[in-house]
């Protein structure tokens, strides 16, 4: 029950899904769940129709994985919202341990958009959004990208060299049309320093 965080309650800053295994530094390997959501109030639980969208009660719910719990709602619930095909609230059970189990993170993410004159002719999406990030937290011993063999470093003037920029020679090696000219002059003219 502690892993079912209802809307309207304070959410911990760090939500970790952790294991008993440790990295070489002795920290538990875990994932951090970051939720970016600005969803509005949901339908009150006193309304009989609310059962068809009971997933909206929660910001985040962590439950034990069960093969019969594949989705938090169903398209068929619209046919009978008073007796829905899927009632998500039944997934949250008293005294069910999630310790050392395969887990599912159910996240409600969204945003509230109030229409305004600047929506015409199209709605700007900047600042409107919601989502979730699942990030490793002490899962690795170091940044795993350090092992990436595909790093490329371009110096000003080397952008047309096939040796340092394979894309510069694509048209010579294939039937592709030649790429548009690209130039890179570093930060020349961007940053100016004065005494």
C-alpha positions as a printed Julia matrix, in Angstrom:
195×3 Matrix{Float64}:
   0.0     0.0     0.0
   2.97    2.33    0.64
   3.97    2.05   -3.02
   0.61    3.39   -4.25
   1.0     7.17   -4.25
  -2.34    8.91   -4.58
  -2.93   12.21   -6.33
  -3.06   15.06   -3.86
  -0.4    13.54   -1.6
   3.21   14.62   -1.36
   5.48   12.56   -3.58
   8.99   11.73   -2.41
  11.71   13.52   -4.4
  13.48   10.25   -5.15
  11.54    7.14   -6.1
  13.95    4.21   -6.31
  13.32    0.69   -7.48
  16.22   -1.04   -5.79
  17.8    -4.48   -5.68
  19.92   -6.3    -3.11
  22.87   -6.35   -5.51
  25.49   -3.63   -5.17
  27.87   -1.91   -7.54
  31.6    -1.87   -6.89
  31.16    1.16   -4.63
  28.83   -0.76   -2.3
  25.66    1.11   -3.31
  22.49   -0.8    -4.08
  21.87   -1.05   -7.81
  18.63    0.76   -8.52
  16.58    2.73  -10.98
  15.18    6.16  -10.27
  11.65    6.86  -11.45
  11.12   10.54  -12.3
   7.56   11.6   -13.1
   6.83   14.84  -14.94
   3.11   15.32  -14.79
   0.74   18.23  -14.43
  -2.51   16.29  -14.57
  -5.62   17.9   -13.14
  -8.02   16.52  -10.57
  -9.63   13.22  -11.4
 -13.27   12.22  -11.02
 -14.24   11.86   -7.33
 -14.34    8.26   -6.07
 -17.9     8.83   -4.92
 -19.02    8.9    -8.57
 -20.05    5.42   -9.83
 -18.33    6.07  -13.18
 -14.95    6.51  -11.45
 -14.31    2.75  -11.28
 -13.68    2.71  -15.04
 -10.76    5.09  -14.57
  -9.56    4.16  -11.08
  -5.96    4.31  -12.34
  -6.33    8.12  -12.17
  -6.4     7.95   -8.36
  -2.66    7.35   -8.33
   0.41    9.28   -9.5
   2.55    6.15   -9.24
   1.75    2.62   -8.18
   4.31   -0.13   -7.88
   2.77   -3.59   -7.89
   3.93   -7.17   -8.1
   3.91   -8.39  -11.71
   0.95  -10.62  -12.48
   0.23  -12.12  -15.89
  -3.48  -11.25  -15.63
  -2.77   -7.56  -14.97
  -1.61   -6.41  -18.41
  -3.29   -3.0   -18.71
  -4.64   -0.37  -16.32
  -7.82    0.15  -18.36
  -9.66   -1.24  -21.34
 -11.32    0.1   -24.44
 -14.32   -2.04  -23.52
 -14.85   -0.13  -20.26
 -16.59    2.6   -22.28
 -19.43    0.16  -22.95
 -20.23   -0.2   -19.27
 -18.37    2.33  -17.13
 -20.25    1.26  -13.99
 -18.9    -2.29  -14.24
 -15.63   -1.88  -16.16
 -13.73   -4.65  -17.92
 -10.61   -3.62  -15.95
 -10.78   -2.12  -12.47
  -7.26   -0.91  -11.7
  -8.04   -0.3    -8.03
  -8.22   -4.09   -7.57
  -4.49   -4.29   -8.46
  -3.63   -2.46   -5.23
  -4.0    -5.03   -2.48
  -3.56   -4.73    1.29
  -0.52   -6.46    2.74
   0.84   -7.66   -0.62
   4.63   -7.59   -0.42
   6.6    -6.3    -3.39
   9.97   -7.12   -1.8
  12.18   -9.3    -4.07
   9.44   -9.57   -6.69
   9.22   -8.72  -10.39
   7.64   -5.28  -10.37
   5.44   -3.1   -12.55
   5.49    0.69  -12.25
   2.09    2.15  -13.17
   2.54    5.88  -13.81
  -0.18    8.43  -14.53
   1.3    11.26  -16.57
  -0.44   14.09  -18.33
  -1.08   17.78  -18.36
  -3.99   20.15  -18.17
  -4.43   22.43  -21.18
  -6.81   25.37  -20.98
  -7.66   26.57  -24.51
  -6.7    30.17  -25.29
  -6.56   32.52  -28.29
  -2.95   31.6   -29.14
  -4.09   28.04  -29.91
  -5.34   29.32  -33.27
  -4.38   28.12  -35.89
  -2.35   25.51  -33.99
  -1.6    24.73  -30.36
   1.98   25.37  -29.33
   3.42   22.39  -27.49
   6.23   24.22  -25.69
   5.65   23.87  -21.96
   2.8    21.39  -22.47
   3.72   17.85  -21.66
   4.14   15.11  -19.18
   6.11   11.96  -18.97
   8.32    9.65  -17.01
  12.03    8.86  -16.96
  13.46    5.59  -15.76
  17.12    6.31  -15.02
  19.85    4.05  -13.66
  20.94    5.17  -10.19
  24.11    3.48   -8.9
  23.23    0.65  -11.27
  26.57    0.86  -13.09
  30.07    1.32  -11.68
  30.6     4.35  -13.93
  29.02    6.12  -16.89
  28.44    3.25  -19.36
  28.89    5.56  -22.36
  32.61    5.72  -21.57
  32.91    2.36  -23.34
  31.24    3.7   -26.51
  33.53    3.13  -29.51
  31.63    5.55  -31.75
  32.85    8.84  -30.34
  33.62   11.48  -32.95
  35.59   14.66  -32.47
  35.41   17.31  -35.2
  37.8    20.22  -35.32
  37.05   23.36  -37.33
  37.99   22.72  -40.96
  37.86   18.9   -40.72
  34.16   18.55  -41.57
  34.83   17.72  -45.23
  37.53   15.14  -44.46
  36.47   11.53  -45.01
  38.93   10.47  -42.33
  37.22   12.36  -39.51
  33.66   12.62  -40.92
  32.35    9.52  -42.71
  29.19   11.4   -43.7
  31.3    13.7   -45.89
  32.01   10.75  -48.22
  28.59    9.07  -48.33
  27.9    10.17  -51.9
  31.25    8.75  -53.08
  30.57    5.35  -51.51
  26.9     5.0   -52.46
  24.23    6.16  -54.87
  23.05    8.78  -52.38
  22.87   12.42  -53.48
  25.69   14.59  -52.16
  24.99   16.04  -48.71
  24.45   19.74  -48.28
  27.51   21.77  -47.36
  28.2    21.92  -43.64
  30.74   24.08  -41.89
  31.77   24.43  -38.29
  33.84   27.3   -36.97
  33.75   26.48  -33.28
  32.63   29.31  -31.06
  34.14   32.03  -33.24
  32.07   35.19  -32.87
  29.74   33.61  -30.3
  31.65   34.4   -27.15
  33.43   37.73  -26.84
  35.65   38.69  -23.96
  36.43   42.27  -22.95
  39.15   43.53  -20.63
